[in-house]
Amino acid sequence: MSERFIASEILSELGWERLHDGGFEDELEREVAEGHPLFSIHVRGIARALGSDDVVFEIIDSVEQGQGKIVEVHLTWIASAPDVPPYPLTTFYQSESEWIEFHEQCAQPIGLHPGSARNLRWRRHYFGLTLLTWIGVGILLILLTLCVVLSPP
């Protein structure tokens, strides 16, 4: 395992725990099909999110230059054949510090458990869409009511 990777204290603050002696490589290999950016790439498990299926891997293969050396994967734990790309969902980071910065930014503004930072970003997006939908429905109802009230008998 790369000892220069994120300190255990920082992982803990972000809601992650370090994997000792790697981990989850076999599951990732089962889930990745041809066409996925991690297909045939050698990785080593570094950390896993507490409360979700996200795992951070270090890319130890030099084949995929430019993709980033840290990759976060949301494992699906599907028992059948490999998932069709883009699943499992994958986010590449150029460095450990980029990964830390992303998780610190996603977790702190909401004040919820930081371990599911990707989920928090989705929740904010979903809440925004839901709010806009209800505002739109409200406006339509008001316009409909005005049309009914103002229409000639």
ABEGO torsion letter per residue (X at the ends): XBAABBBAAAAAAAGBBBBBGEEGAAAAAAABBBGBAABGBBBBBABBBBGBABBBBBBABAABBGAEABBBBBBAGBABBBBBOAOBBBBBBABAAAAAAAAAAAAAAAGBBAABAAAAAAAAAAAAAAAAAAAAAAAAAAAAAAAAAABBX
